């Protein structure tokens, strides 16, 4: 998982890590109130067209622009399964 990769990376680098899992997309705005000046945000999303994809994910760019423009962020999508 992304969290495990970051924890492994953290062994040799100095940074704080807090993982916040949420099911309700309304909680996404709550996260913006928890971030500090030098915070970064890593967002793991379902692949476009995937089964887990939902309508809110289409709006993620707008939310990032409106509520997270002061922070660094990275969007992660799962690797496409190889056949």
mmCIF file of the N, C-alpha and C atoms, coordinates in Angstrom:
data_MODEL
# 
_entry.id   MODEL 
# 
loop_
_atom_site.group_PDB 
_atom_site.id 
_atom_site.type_symbol 
_atom_site.label_atom_id 
_atom_site.label_alt_id 
_atom_site.label_comp_id 
_atom_site.label_asym_id 
_atom_site.label_entity_id 
_atom_site.label_seq_id 
_atom_site.pdbx_PDB_ins_code 
_atom_site.Cartn_x 
_atom_site.Cartn_y 
_atom_site.Cartn_z 
_atom_site.occupancy 
_atom_site.B_iso_or_equiv 
_atom_site.pdbx_formal_charge 
_atom_site.auth_seq_id 
_atom_site.auth_comp_id 
_atom_site.auth_asym_id 
_atom_site.auth_atom_id 
_atom_site.pdbx_PDB_model_num 
ATOM 1   N N  . UNK A 1 1  ? 0.840   -1.185  0.000   1.00 0.00 ? 1  UNK A N  1 
ATOM 2   C CA . UNK A 1 1  ? 0.000   0.000   0.000   1.00 0.00 ? 1  UNK A CA 1 
ATOM 3   C C  . UNK A 1 1  ? 0.886   1.251   0.000   1.00 0.00 ? 1  UNK A C  1 
ATOM 4   N N  . UNK A 1 2  ? 0.284   2.366   -0.342  1.00 0.00 ? 2  UNK A N  1 
ATOM 5   C CA . UNK A 1 2  ? 1.008   3.641   -0.329  1.00 0.00 ? 2  UNK A CA 1 
ATOM 6   C C  . UNK A 1 2  ? 1.522   3.933   1.076   1.00 0.00 ? 2  UNK A C  1 
ATOM 7   N N  . UNK A 1 3  ? 0.682   3.690   2.075   1.00 0.00 ? 3  UNK A N  1 
ATOM 8   C CA . UNK A 1 3  ? 1.091   3.946   3.463   1.00 0.00 ? 3  UNK A CA 1 
ATOM 9   C C  . UNK A 1 3  ? 2.333   3.140   3.820   1.00 0.00 ? 3  UNK A C  1 
ATOM 10  N N  . UNK A 1 4  ? 2.376   1.874   3.454   1.00 0.00 ? 4  UNK A N  1 
ATOM 11  C CA . UNK A 1 4  ? 3.538   1.036   3.751   1.00 0.00 ? 4  UNK A CA 1 
ATOM 12  C C  . UNK A 1 4  ? 4.793   1.538   3.031   1.00 0.00 ? 4  UNK A C  1 
ATOM 13  N N  . UNK A 1 5  ? 4.635   1.976   1.784   1.00 0.00 ? 5  UNK A N  1 
ATOM 14  C CA . UNK A 1 5  ? 5.774   2.530   1.047   1.00 0.00 ? 5  UNK A CA 1 
ATOM 15  C C  . UNK A 1 5  ? 6.321   3.774   1.736   1.00 0.00 ? 5  UNK A C  1 
ATOM 16  N N  . UNK A 1 6  ? 5.427   4.635   2.190   1.00 0.00 ? 6  UNK A N  1 
ATOM 17  C CA . UNK A 1 6  ? 5.856   5.852   2.881   1.00 0.00 ? 6  UNK A CA 1 
ATOM 18  C C  . UNK A 1 6  ? 6.518   5.537   4.216   1.00 0.00 ? 6  UNK A C  1 
ATOM 19  N N  . UNK A 1 7  ? 5.985   4.561   4.932   1.00 0.00 ? 7  UNK A N  1 
ATOM 20  C CA . UNK A 1 7  ? 6.600   4.163   6.204   1.00 0.00 ? 7  UNK A CA 1 
ATOM 21  C C  . UNK A 1 7  ? 8.005   3.612   5.977   1.00 0.00 ? 7  UNK A C  1 
ATOM 22  N N  . UNK A 1 8  ? 8.190   2.870   4.911   1.00 0.00 ? 8  UNK A N  1 
ATOM 23  C CA . UNK A 1 8  ? 9.518   2.352   4.580   1.00 0.00 ? 8  UNK A CA 1 
ATOM 24  C C  . UNK A 1 8  ? 10.465  3.498   4.223   1.00 0.00 ? 8  UNK A C  1 
ATOM 25  N N  . UNK A 1 9  ? 9.995   4.445   3.445   1.00 0.00 ? 9  UNK A N  1 
ATOM 26  C CA . UNK A 1 9  ? 10.790  5.611   3.051   1.00 0.00 ? 9  UNK A CA 1 
ATOM 27  C C  . UNK A 1 9  ? 11.158  6.449   4.276   1.00 0.00 ? 9  UNK A C  1 
ATOM 28  N N  . UNK A 1 10 ? 10.238  6.526   5.216   1.00 0.00 ? 10 UNK A N  1 
ATOM 29  C CA . UNK A 1 10 ? 10.423  7.338   6.416   1.00 0.00 ? 10 UNK A CA 1 
ATOM 30  C C  . UNK A 1 10 ? 11.581  6.823   7.283   1.00 0.00 ? 10 UNK A C  1 
ATOM 31  N N  . UNK A 1 11 ? 11.921  5.567   7.162   1.00 0.00 ? 11 UNK A N  1 
ATOM 32  C CA . UNK A 1 11 ? 13.023  5.002   7.959   1.00 0.00 ? 11 UNK A CA 1 
ATOM 33  C C  . UNK A 1 11 ? 14.334  5.739   7.712   1.00 0.00 ? 11 UNK A C  1 
ATOM 34  N N  . UNK A 1 12 ? 14.528  6.261   6.513   1.00 0.00 ? 12 UNK A N  1 
ATOM 35  C CA . UNK A 1 12 ? 15.779  6.927   6.159   1.00 0.00 ? 12 UNK A CA 1 
ATOM 36  C C  . UNK A 1 12 ? 15.627  8.430   5.934   1.00 0.00 ? 12 UNK A C  1 
ATOM 37  N N  . UNK A 1 13 ? 14.439  8.966   6.148   1.00 0.00 ? 13 UNK A N  1 
ATOM 38  C CA . UNK A 1 13 ? 14.180  10.385  5.923   1.00 0.00 ? 13 UNK A CA 1 
ATOM 39  C C  . UNK A 1 13 ? 13.321  10.918  7.062   1.00 0.00 ? 13 UNK A C  1 
ATOM 40  N N  . UNK A 1 14 ? 13.456  12.187  7.323   1.00 0.00 ? 14 UNK A N  1 
ATOM 41  C CA . UNK A 1 14 ? 12.739  12.789  8.442   1.00 0.00 ? 14 UNK A CA 1 
ATOM 42  C C  . UNK A 1 14 ? 11.488  13.535  7.965   1.00 0.00 ? 14 UNK A C  1 
ATOM 43  N N  . UNK A 1 15 ? 10.331  13.011  8.276   1.00 0.00 ? 15 UNK A N  1 
ATOM 44  C CA . UNK A 1 15 ? 9.070   13.689  8.024   1.00 0.00 ? 15 UNK A CA 1 
ATOM 45  C C  . UNK A 1 15 ? 7.985   13.024  8.864   1.00 0.00 ? 15 UNK A C  1 
ATOM 46  N N  . UNK A 1 16 ? 6.921   13.753  9.099   1.00 0.00 ? 16 UNK A N  1 
ATOM 47  C CA . UNK A 1 16 ? 5.786   13.211  9.834   1.00 0.00 ? 16 UNK A CA 1 
ATOM 48  C C  . UNK A 1 16 ? 4.776   12.653  8.845   1.00 0.00 ? 16 UNK A C  1 
ATOM 49  N N  . UNK A 1 17 ? 4.117   11.594  9.264   1.00 0.00 ? 17 UNK A N  1 
ATOM 50  C CA . UNK A 1 17 ? 3.140   10.946  8.396   1.00 0.00 ? 17 UNK A CA 1 
ATOM 51  C C  . UNK A 1 17 ? 1.889   10.638  9.202   1.00 0.00 ? 17 UNK A C  1 
ATOM 52  N N  . UNK A 1 18 ? 0.756   11.059  8.678   1.00 0.00 ? 18 UNK A N  1 
ATOM 53  C CA . UNK A 1 18 ? -0.526  10.710  9.275   1.00 0.00 ? 18 UNK A CA 1 
ATOM 54  C C  . UNK A 1 18 ? -1.426  10.223  8.153   1.00 0.00 ? 18 UNK A C  1 
ATOM 55  N N  . UNK A 1 19 ? -1.945  9.028   8.300   1.00 0.00 ? 19 UNK A N  1 
ATOM 56  C CA . UNK A 1 19 ? -2.857  8.484   7.300   1.00 0.00 ? 19 UNK A CA 1 
ATOM 57  C C  . UNK A 1 19 ? -4.287  8.705   7.765   1.00 0.00 ? 19 UNK A C  1 
ATOM 58  N N  . UNK A 1 20 ? -5.095  9.251   6.893   1.00 0.00 ? 20 UNK A N  1 
ATOM 59  C CA . UNK A 1 20 ? -6.503  9.489   7.203   1.00 0.00 ? 20 UNK A CA 1 
ATOM 60  C C  . UNK A 1 20 ? -7.325  8.744   6.154   1.00 0.00 ? 20 UNK A C  1 
ATOM 61  N N  . UNK A 1 21 ? -8.019  7.726   6.595   1.00 0.00 ? 21 UNK A N  1 
ATOM 62  C CA . UNK A 1 21 ? -8.910  6.995   5.697   1.00 0.00 ? 21 UNK A CA 1 
ATOM 63  C C  . UNK A 1 21 ? -10.316 7.532   5.897   1.00 0.00 ? 21 UNK A C  1 
ATOM 64  N N  . UNK A 1 22 ? -11.026 7.730   4.826   1.00 0.00 ? 22 UNK A N  1 
ATOM 65  C CA . UNK A 1 22 ? -12.401 8.196   4.959   1.00 0.00 ? 22 UNK A CA 1 
ATOM 66  C C  . UNK A 1 22 ? -13.253 7.570   3.875   1.00 0.00 ? 22 UNK A C  1 
ATOM 67  N N  . UNK A 1 23 ? -14.505 7.395   4.207   1.00 0.00 ? 23 UNK A N  1 
ATOM 68  C CA . UNK A 1 23 ? -15.456 6.792   3.286   1.00 0.00 ? 23 UNK A CA 1 
ATOM 69  C C  . UNK A 1 23 ? -16.372 7.858   2.706   1.00 0.00 ? 23 UNK A C  1 
ATOM 70  N N  . UNK A 1 24 ? -16.734 8.820   3.530   1.00 0.00 ? 24 UNK A N  1 
ATOM 71  C CA . UNK A 1 24 ? -17.632 9.881   3.118   1.00 0.00 ? 24 UNK A CA 1 
ATOM 72  C C  . UNK A 1 24 ? -16.821 11.037  2.535   1.00 0.00 ? 24 UNK A C  1 
ATOM 73  N N  . UNK A 1 25 ? -17.074 11.396  1.295   1.00 0.00 ? 25 UNK A N  1 
ATOM 74  C CA . UNK A 1 25 ? -16.297 12.452  0.650   1.00 0.00 ? 25 UNK A CA 1 
ATOM 75  C C  . UNK A 1 25 ? -16.482 13.816  1.302   1.00 0.00 ? 25 UNK A C  1 
ATOM 76  N N  . UNK A 1 26 ? -17.521 13.975  2.112   1.00 0.00 ? 26 UNK A N  1 
ATOM 77  C CA . UNK A 1 26 ? -17.674 15.220  2.859   1.00 0.00 ? 26 UNK A CA 1 
ATOM 78  C C  . UNK A 1 26 ? -16.511 15.409  3.828   1.00 0.00 ? 26 UNK A C  1 
ATOM 79  N N  . UNK A 1 27 ? -15.910 14.306  4.265   1.00 0.00 ? 27 UNK A N  1 
ATOM 80  C CA . UNK A 1 27 ? -14.755 14.372  5.165   1.00 0.00 ? 27 UNK A CA 1 
ATOM 81  C C  . UNK A 1 27 ? -13.521 14.941  4.468   1.00 0.00 ? 27 UNK A C  1 
ATOM 82  N N  . UNK A 1 28 ? -13.530 14.936  3.162   1.00 0.00 ? 28 UNK A N  1 
ATOM 83  C CA . UNK A 1 28 ? -12.385 15.439  2.406   1.00 0.00 ? 28 UNK A CA 1 
ATOM 84  C C  . UNK A 1 28 ? -12.115 16.911  2.730   1.00 0.00 ? 28 UNK A C  1 
ATOM 85  N N  . UNK A 1 29 ? -13.169 17.682  2.885   1.00 0.00 ? 29 UNK A N  1 
ATOM 86  C CA . UNK A 1 29 ? -13.012 19.092  3.236   1.00 0.00 ? 29 UNK A CA 1 
ATOM 87  C C  . UNK A 1 29 ? -12.495 19.257  4.658   1.00 0.00 ? 29 UNK A C  1 
ATOM 88  N N  . UNK A 1 30 ? -12.839 18.320  5.532   1.00 0.00 ? 30 UNK A N  1 
ATOM 89  C CA . UNK A 1 30 ? -12.333 18.339  6.901   1.00 0.00 ? 30 UNK A CA 1 
ATOM 90  C C  . UNK A 1 30 ? -10.807 18.242  6.909   1.00 0.00 ? 30 UNK A C  1 
ATOM 91  N N  . UNK A 1 31 ? -10.259 17.472  5.997   1.00 0.00 ? 31 UNK A N  1 
ATOM 92  C CA . UNK A 1 31 ? -8.811  17.296  5.919   1.00 0.00 ? 31 UNK A CA 1 
ATOM 93  C C  . UNK A 1 31 ? -8.121  18.633  5.676   1.00 0.00 ? 31 UNK A C  1 
ATOM 94  N N  . UNK A 1 32 ? -8.716  19.498  4.892   1.00 0.00 ? 32 UNK A N  1 
ATOM 95  C CA . UNK A 1 32 ? -8.092  20.793  4.612   1.00 0.00 ? 32 UNK A CA 1 
ATOM 96  C C  . UNK A 1 32 ? -7.911  21.608  5.889   1.00 0.00 ? 32 UNK A C  1 
ATOM 97  N N  . UNK A 1 33 ? -8.755  21.414  6.863   1.00 0.00 ? 33 UNK A N  1 
ATOM 98  C CA . UNK A 1 33 ? -8.625  22.154  8.125   1.00 0.00 ? 33 UNK A CA 1 
ATOM 99  C C  . UNK A 1 33 ? -7.521  21.572  9.008   1.00 0.00 ? 33 UNK A C  1 
ATOM 100 N N  . UNK A 1 34 ? -7.074  20.360  8.732   1.00 0.00 ? 34 UNK A N  1 
ATOM 101 C CA . UNK A 1 34 ? -6.040  19.720  9.543   1.00 0.00 ? 34 UNK A CA 1 
ATOM 102 C C  . UNK A 1 34 ? -4.623  19.973  9.021   1.00 0.00 ? 34 UNK A C  1 
ATOM 103 N N  . UNK A 1 35 ? -4.493  20.416  7.783   1.00 0.00 ? 35 UNK A N  1 
ATOM 104 C CA . UNK A 1 35 ? -3.180  20.591  7.184   1.00 0.00 ? 35 UNK A CA 1 
ATOM 105 C C  . UNK A 1 35 ? -2.494  21.850  7.705   1.00 0.00 ? 35 UNK A C  1 
ATOM 106 N N  . UNK A 1 36 ? -1.183  21.766  7.837   1.00 0.00 ? 36 UNK A N  1 
ATOM 107 C CA . UNK A 1 36 ? -0.389  22.904  8.266   1.00 0.00 ? 36 UNK A CA 1 
ATOM 108 C C  . UNK A 1 36 ? 0.350   23.477  7.058   1.00 0.00 ? 36 UNK A C  1 
ATOM 109 N N  . UNK A 1 37 ? 1.064   24.568  7.258   1.00 0.00 ? 37 UNK A N  1 
ATOM 110 C CA . UNK A 1 37 ? 1.712   25.301  6.172   1.00 0.00 ? 37 UNK A CA 1 
ATOM 111 C C  . UNK A 1 37 ? 2.569   24.415  5.266   1.00 0.00 ? 37 UNK A C  1 
ATOM 112 N N  . UNK A 1 38 ? 3.416   23.585  5.804   1.00 0.00 ? 38 UNK A N  1 
ATOM 113 C CA . UNK A 1 38 ? 4.319   22.768  4.993   1.00 0.00 ? 38 UNK A CA 1 
ATOM 114 C C  . UNK A 1 38 ? 3.800   21.354  4.752   1.00 0.00 ? 38 UNK A C  1 
ATOM 115 N N  . UNK A 1 39 ? 2.518   21.174  4.848   1.00 0.00 ? 39 UNK A N  1 
ATOM 116 C CA . UNK A 1 39 ? 1.939   19.846  4.670   1.00 0.00 ? 39 UNK A CA 1 
ATOM 117 C C  . UNK A 1 39 ? 1.870   19.460  3.204   1.00 0.00 ? 39 UNK A C  1 
ATOM 118 N N  . UNK A 1 40 ? 1.883   18.175  2.983   1.00 0.00 ? 40 UNK A N  1 
ATOM 119 C CA . UNK A 1 40 ? 1.654   17.618  1.662   1.00 0.00 ? 40 UNK A CA 1 
ATOM 120 C C  . UNK A 1 40 ? 0.500   16.641  1.764   1.00 0.00 ? 40 UNK A C  1 
ATOM 121 N N  . UNK A 1 41 ? -0.174  16.421  0.687   1.00 0.00 ? 41 UNK A N  1 
ATOM 122 C CA . UNK A 1 41 ? -1.340  15.557  0.677   1.00 0.00 ? 41 UNK A CA 1 
ATOM 123 C C  . UNK A 1 41 ? -1.168  14.524  -0.423  1.00 0.00 ? 41 UNK A C  1 
ATOM 124 N N  . UNK A 1 42 ? -1.300  13.259  -0.072  1.00 0.00 ? 42 UNK A N  1 
ATOM 125 C CA . UNK A 1 42 ? -1.249  12.170  -1.038  1.00 0.00 ? 42 UNK A CA 1 
ATOM 126 C C  . UNK A 1 42 ? -2.641  11.566  -1.122  1.00 0.00 ? 42 UNK A C  1 
ATOM 127 N N  . UNK A 1 43 ? -3.187  11.506  -2.308  1.00 0.00 ? 43 UNK A N  1 
ATOM 128 C CA . UNK A 1 43 ? -4.554  11.031  -2.489  1.00 0.00 ? 43 UNK A CA 1 
ATOM 129 C C  . UNK A 1 43 ? -4.521  9.814   -3.404  1.00 0.00 ? 43 UNK A C  1 
ATOM 130 N N  . UNK A 1 44 ? -5.045  8.724   -2.908  1.00 0.00 ? 44 UNK A N  1 
ATOM 131 C CA . UNK A 1 44 ? -5.095  7.474   -3.663  1.00 0.00 ? 44 UNK A CA 1 
ATOM 132 C C  . UNK A 1 44 ? -6.516  7.308   -4.186  1.00 0.00 ? 44 UNK A C  1 
ATOM 133 N N  . UNK A 1 45 ? -6.680  7.336   -5.497  1.00 0.00 ? 45 UNK A N  1 
ATOM 134 C CA . UNK A 1 45 ? -8.000  7.302   -6.128  1.00 0.00 ? 45 UNK A CA 1 
ATOM 135 C C  . UNK A 1 45 ? -8.183  6.051   -6.971  1.00 0.00 ? 45 UNK A C  1 
ATOM 136 N N  . UNK A 1 46 ? -9.431  5.719   -7.214  1.00 0.00 ? 46 UNK A N  1 
ATOM 137 C CA . UNK A 1 46 ? -9.732  4.625   -8.137  1.00 0.00 ? 46 UNK A CA 1 
ATOM 138 C C  . UNK A 1 46 ? -9.429  5.089   -9.559  1.00 0.00 ? 46 UNK A C  1 
ATOM 139 N N  . UNK A 1 47 ? -8.983  4.169   -10.366 1.00 0.00 ? 47 UNK A N  1 
ATOM 140 C CA . UNK A 1 47 ? -8.653  4.465   -11.760 1.00 0.00 ? 47 UNK A CA 1 
ATOM 141 C C  . UNK A 1 47 ? -9.907  4.907   -12.520 1.00 0.00 ? 47 UNK A C  1 
ATOM 142 N N  . UNK A 1 48 ? -9.784  5.943   -13.365 1.00 0.00 ? 48 UNK A N  1 
ATOM 143 C CA . UNK A 1 48 ? -10.935 6.365   -14.172 1.00 0.00 ? 48 UNK A CA 1 
ATOM 144 C C  . UNK A 1 48 ? -11.526 5.182   -14.945 1.00 0.00 ? 48 UNK A C  1 
ATOM 145 N N  . UNK A 1 49 ? -12.846 5.033   -14.875 1.00 0.00 ? 49 UNK A N  1 
ATOM 146 C CA . UNK A 1 49 ? -13.512 3.916   -15.530 1.00 0.00 ? 49 UNK A CA 1 
ATOM 147 C C  . UNK A 1 49 ? -13.527 2.651   -14.697 1.00 0.00 ? 49 UNK A C  1 
ATOM 148 N N  . UNK A 1 50 ? -12.901 2.691   -13.523 1.00 0.00 ? 50 UNK A N  1 
ATOM 149 C CA . UNK A 1 50 ? -12.838 1.514   -12.656 1.00 0.00 ? 50 UNK A CA 1 
ATOM 150 C C  . UNK A 1 50 ? -14.121 1.304   -11.871 1.00 0.00 ? 50 UNK A C  1 
ATOM 151 N N  . UNK A 1 51 ? -14.236 0.125   -11.288 1.00 0.00 ? 51 UNK A N  1 
ATOM 152 C CA . UNK A 1 51 ? -15.431 -0.250  -10.538 1.00 0.00 ? 51 UNK A CA 1 
ATOM 153 C C  . UNK A 1 51 ? -15.616 0.638   -9.303  1.00 0.00 ? 51 UNK A C  1 
ATOM 154 N N  . UNK A 1 52 ? -14.533 0.993   -8.620  1.00 0.00 ? 52 UNK A N  1 
ATOM 155 C CA . UNK A 1 52 ? -14.616 1.783   -7.391  1.00 0.00 ? 52 UNK A CA 1 
ATOM 156 C C  . UNK A 1 52 ? -14.751 3.278   -7.649  1.00 0.00 ? 52 UNK A C  1 
ATOM 157 N N  . UNK A 1 53 ? -14.696 3.685   -8.867  1.00 0.00 ? 53 UNK A N  1 
ATOM 158 C CA . UNK A 1 53 ? -14.785 5.103   -9.224  1.00 0.00 ? 53 UNK A CA 1 
ATOM 159 C C  . UNK A 1 53 ? -16.184 5.630   -8.916  1.00 0.00 ? 53 UNK A C  1 
ATOM 160 N N  . UNK A 1 54 ? -16.273 6.850   -8.377  1.00 0.00 ? 54 UNK A N  1 
ATOM 161 C CA . UNK A 1 54 ? -17.588 7.432   -8.120  1.00 0.00 ? 54 UNK A CA 1 
ATOM 162 C C  . UNK A 1 54 ? -17.633 8.863   -8.649  1.00 0.00 ? 54 UNK A C  1 
ATOM 163 N N  . UNK A 1 55 ? -18.798 9.469   -8.602  1.00 0.00 ? 55 UNK A N  1 
ATOM 164 C CA . UNK A 1 55 ? -18.990 10.799  -9.189  1.00 0.00 ? 55 UNK A CA 1 
ATOM 165 C C  . UNK A 1 55 ? -18.130 11.876  -8.531  1.00 0.00 ? 55 UNK A C  1 
ATOM 166 N N  . UNK A 1 56 ? -17.870 11.753  -7.232  1.00 0.00 ? 56 UNK A N  1 
ATOM 167 C CA . UNK A 1 56 ? -17.063 12.774  -6.569  1.00 0.00 ? 56 UNK A CA 1 
ATOM 168 C C  . UNK A 1 56 ? -15.659 12.825  -7.148  1.00 0.00 ? 56 UNK A C  1 
ATOM 169 N N  . UNK A 1 57 ? -15.134 11.691  -7.514  1.00 0.00 ? 57 UNK A N  1 
ATOM 170 C CA . UNK A 1 57 ? -13.765 11.647  -8.036  1.00 0.00 ? 57 UNK A CA 1 
ATOM 171 C C  . UNK A 1 57 ? -13.620 12.488  -9.299  1.00 0.00 ? 57 UNK A C  1 
ATOM 172 N N  . UNK A 1 58 ? -14.711 12.703  -10.011 1.00 0.00 ? 58 UNK A N  1 
ATOM 173 C CA . UNK A 1 58 ? -14.672 13.570  -11.189 1.00 0.00 ? 58 UNK A CA 1 
ATOM 174 C C  . UNK A 1 58 ? -14.448 15.030  -10.788 1.00 0.00 ? 58 UNK A C  1 
ATOM 175 N N  . UNK A 1 59 ? -14.791 15.356  -9.537  1.00 0.00 ? 59 UNK A N  1 
ATOM 176 C CA . UNK A 1 59 ? -14.697 16.725  -9.055  1.00 0.00 ? 59 UNK A CA 1 
ATOM 177 C C  . UNK A 1 59 ? -13.402 16.992  -8.281  1.00 0.00 ? 59 UNK A C  1 
ATOM 178 N N  . UNK A 1 60 ? -12.531 16.018  -8.199  1.00 0.00 ? 60 UNK A N  1 
ATOM 179 C CA . UNK A 1 60 ? -11.338 16.140  -7.351  1.00 0.00 ? 60 UNK A CA 1 
ATOM 180 C C  . UNK A 1 60 ? -10.474 17.337  -7.745  1.00 0.00 ? 60 UNK A C  1 
ATOM 181 N N  . UNK A 1 61 ? -10.324 17.609  -9.020  1.00 0.00 ? 61 UNK A N  1 
ATOM 182 C CA . UNK A 1 61 ? -9.510  18.749  -9.463  1.00 0.00 ? 61 UNK A CA 1 
ATOM 183 C C  . UNK A 1 61 ? -10.074 20.061  -8.928  1.00 0.00 ? 61 UNK A C  1 
ATOM 184 N N  . UNK A 1 62 ? -11.383 20.209  -8.987  1.00 0.00 ? 62 UNK A N  1 
ATOM 185 C CA . UNK A 1 62 ? -12.037 21.421  -8.484  1.00 0.00 ? 62 UNK A CA 1 
ATOM 186 C C  . UNK A 1 62 ? -11.807 21.571  -6.978  1.00 0.00 ? 62 UNK A C  1 
ATOM 187 N N  . UNK A 1 63 ? -11.980 20.489  -6.231  1.00 0.00 ? 63 UNK A N  1 
ATOM 188 C CA . UNK A 1 63 ? -11.775 20.541  -4.782  1.00 0.00 ? 63 UNK A CA 1 
ATOM 189 C C  . UNK A 1 63 ? -10.326 20.871  -4.440  1.00 0.00 ? 63 UNK A C  1 
ATOM 190 N N  . UNK A 1 64 ? -9.393  20.276  -5.135  1.00 0.00 ? 64 UNK A N  1 
ATOM 191 C CA . UNK A 1 64 ? -7.983  20.563  -4.875  1.00 0.00 ? 64 UNK A CA 1 
ATOM 192 C C  . UNK A 1 64 ? -7.669  22.028  -5.172  1.00 0.00 ? 64 UNK A C  1 
ATOM 193 N N  . UNK A 1 65 ? -8.178  22.528  -6.260  1.00 0.00 ? 65 UNK A N  1 
ATOM 194 C CA . UNK A 1 65 ? -7.952  23.929  -6.637  1.00 0.00 ? 65 UNK A CA 1 
ATOM 195 C C  . UNK A 1 65 ? -8.575  24.889  -5.617  1.00 0.00 ? 65 UNK A C  1 
ATOM 196 N N  . UNK A 1 66 ? -9.780  24.575  -5.144  1.00 0.00 ? 66 UNK A N  1 
ATOM 197 C CA . UNK A 1 66 ? -10.494 25.475  -4.237  1.00 0.00 ? 66 UNK A CA 1 
ATOM 198 C C  . UNK A 1 66 ? -10.050 25.386  -2.785  1.00 0.00 ? 66 UNK A C  1 
ATOM 199 N N  . UNK A 1 67 ? -9.691  24.192  -2.323  1.00 0.00 ? 67 UNK A N  1 
ATOM 200 C CA . UNK A 1 67 ? -9.438  24.006  -0.893  1.00 0.00 ? 67 UNK A CA 1 
ATOM 201 C C  . UNK A 1 67 ? -8.004  23.631  -0.536  1.00 0.00 ? 67 UNK A C  1 
ATOM 202 N N  . UNK A 1 68 ? -7.219  23.227  -1.508  1.00 0.00 ? 68 UNK A N  1 
ATOM 203 C CA . UNK A 1 68 ? -5.870  22.746  -1.209  1.00 0.00 ? 68 UNK A CA 1 
ATOM 204 C C  . UNK A 1 68 ? -4.795  23.444  -2.029  1.00 0.00 ? 68 UNK A C  1 
ATOM 205 N N  . UNK A 1 69 ? -5.093  24.589  -2.590  1.00 0.00 ? 69 UNK A N  1 
ATOM 206 C CA . UNK A 1 69 ? -4.134  25.265  -3.468  1.00 0.00 ? 69 UNK A CA 1 
ATOM 207 C C  . UNK A 1 69 ? -2.878  25.725  -2.730  1.00 0.00 ? 69 UNK A C  1 
ATOM 208 N N  . UNK A 1 70 ? -2.945  25.849  -1.417  1.00 0.00 ? 70 UNK A N  1 
ATOM 209 C CA . UNK A 1 70 ? -1.772  26.274  -0.635  1.00 0.00 ? 70 UNK A CA 1 
ATOM 210 C C  . UNK A 1 70 ? -0.844  25.112  -0.291  1.00 0.00 ? 70 UNK A C  1 
ATOM 211 N N  . UNK A 1 71 ? -1.227  23.893  -0.638  1.00 0.00 ? 71 UNK A N  1 
ATOM 212 C CA . UNK A 1 71 ? -0.472  22.707  -0.238  1.00 0.00 ? 71 UNK A CA 1 
ATOM 213 C C  . UNK A 1 71 ? 0.033   21.941  -1.456  1.00 0.00 ? 71 UNK A C  1 
ATOM 214 N N  . UNK A 1 72 ? 1.039   21.152  -1.222  1.00 0.00 ? 72 UNK A N  1 
ATOM 215 C CA . UNK A 1 72 ? 1.495   20.223  -2.254  1.00 0.00 ? 72 UNK A CA 1 
ATOM 216 C C  . UNK A 1 72 ? 0.595   19.002  -2.197  1.00 0.00 ? 72 UNK A C  1 
ATOM 217 N N  . UNK A 1 73 ? 0.296   18.444  -3.340  1.00 0.00 ? 73 UNK A N  1 
ATOM 218 C CA . UNK A 1 73 ? -0.488  17.213  -3.342  1.00 0.00 ? 73 UNK A CA 1 
ATOM 219 C C  . UNK A 1 73 ? -0.100  16.347  -4.531  1.00 0.00 ? 73 UNK A C  1 
ATOM 220 N N  . UNK A 1 74 ? -0.315  15.058  -4.341  1.00 0.00 ? 74 UNK A N  1 
ATOM 221 C CA . UNK A 1 74 ? -0.031  14.067  -5.383  1.00 0.00 ? 74 UNK A CA 1 
ATOM 222 C C  . UNK A 1 74 ? -1.246  13.152  -5.473  1.00 0.00 ? 74 UNK A C  1 
ATOM 223 N N  . UNK A 1 75 ? -1.702  12.892  -6.674  1.00 0.00 ? 75 UNK A N  1 
ATOM 224 C CA . UNK A 1 75 ? -2.786  11.944  -6.900  1.00 0.00 ? 75 UNK A CA 1 
ATOM 225 C C  . UNK A 1 75 ? -2.183  10.616  -7.341  1.00 0.00 ? 75 UNK A C  1 
ATOM 226 N N  . UNK A 1 76 ? -2.575  9.549   -6.683  1.00 0.00 ? 76 UNK A N  1 
ATOM 227 C CA . UNK A 1 76 ? -2.128  8.206   -7.035  1.00 0.00 ? 76 UNK A CA 1 
ATOM 228 C C  . UNK A 1 76 ? -3.306  7.427   -7.590  1.00 0.00 ? 76 UNK A C  1 
ATOM 229 N N  . UNK A 1 77 ? -3.050  6.644   -8.612  1.00 0.00 ? 77 UNK A N  1 
ATOM 230 C CA . UNK A 1 77 ? -4.043  5.732   -9.165  1.00 0.00 ? 77 UNK A CA 1 
ATOM 231 C C  . UNK A 1 77 ? -3.426  4.344   -9.133  1.00 0.00 ? 77 UNK A C  1 
ATOM 232 N N  . UNK A 1 78 ? -4.235  3.322   -8.857  1.00 0.00 ? 78 UNK A N  1 
ATOM 233 C CA . UNK A 1 78 ? -3.676  1.969   -8.815  1.00 0.00 ? 78 UNK A CA 1 
ATOM 234 C C  . UNK A 1 78 ? -3.123  1.571   -10.187 1.00 0.00 ? 78 UNK A C  1 
ATOM 235 N N  . UNK A 1 79 ? -2.120  0.717   -10.141 1.00 0.00 ? 79 UNK A N  1 
ATOM 236 C CA . UNK A 1 79 ? -1.529  0.223   -11.379 1.00 0.00 ? 79 UNK A CA 1 
ATOM 237 C C  . UNK A 1 79 ? -2.551  -0.636  -12.112 1.00 0.00 ? 79 UNK A C  1 
ATOM 238 N N  . UNK A 1 80 ? -2.606  -0.474  -13.401 1.00 0.00 ? 80 UNK A N  1 
ATOM 239 C CA . UNK A 1 80 ? -3.521  -1.269  -14.197 1.00 0.00 ? 80 UNK A CA 1 
ATOM 240 C C  . UNK A 1 80 ? -3.066  -2.721  -14.173 1.00 0.00 ? 80 UNK A C  1 
ATOM 241 N N  . UNK A 1 81 ? -4.020  -3.592  -13.916 1.00 0.00 ? 81 UNK A N  1 
ATOM 242 C CA . UNK A 1 81 ? -3.690  -5.020  -13.822 1.00 0.00 ? 81 UNK A CA 1 
ATOM 243 C C  . UNK A 1 81 ? -3.209  -5.535  -15.178 1.00 0.00 ? 81 UNK A C  1 
ATOM 244 N N  . UNK A 1 82 ? -2.078  -6.222  -15.147 1.00 0.00 ? 82 UNK A N  1 
ATOM 245 C CA . UNK A 1 82 ? -1.540  -6.789  -16.383 1.00 0.00 ? 82 UNK A CA 1 
ATOM 246 C C  . UNK A 1 82 ? -2.123  -8.167  -16.617 1.00 0.00 ? 82 UNK A C  1 
ATOM 247 N N  . UNK A 1 83 ? -2.443  -8.446  -17.860 1.00 0.00 ? 83 UNK A N  1 
ATOM 248 C CA . UNK A 1 83 ? -3.061  -9.749  -18.191 1.00 0.00 ? 83 UNK A CA 1 
ATOM 249 C C  . UNK A 1 83 ? -2.034  -10.710 -18.695 1.00 0.00 ? 83 UNK A C  1 
# 
